[in-house]
Amino acid sequence: MSPDDIPPDVRAAALTLLGYFVSIVRNEAAKVATNDNGAPAYYTAETCGIPPTTFRRLCRDGTLKGAKIIGRSWHVPRASFDEWRAQHATATRAPAGREDAAPATERSAEELLEIERREEAEQGKPAPRPRRR
């Protein structure tokens, strides 16, 4: 049977399946692509540690150098993403729209409650009763 003898609808279906197969193989190859120390050579929206929509926007805008689409997902070289993250590392900040909000703290809730009780005791206010849980 020669390629010309294949019915057009069968040929179209085979080409569609071939396209799916190529996409699957590319995605799987990207998952196992590693650098010298065994870590993945690329970050994806699922592995980068930032919200996926932000990751995709940065890729589309060209902010992340070397970003490319493999199959249906964006892949960014690890070195490029780590460099971007180092440049954009920020200290704790107030939530958006709350300029007057206090910055985030590393203290636990129990520590903050204890500090509040001490301050109120110094001011002569009665300490609040603990809540029942």
Summary of the structure (lengths in Angstrom):
residues: 133
radius of gyration: 27.1
end to end distance: 78.0
largest distance: 97.6
contacts: 253
relative contact order: 0.08
helix: 47%
strand: 9%
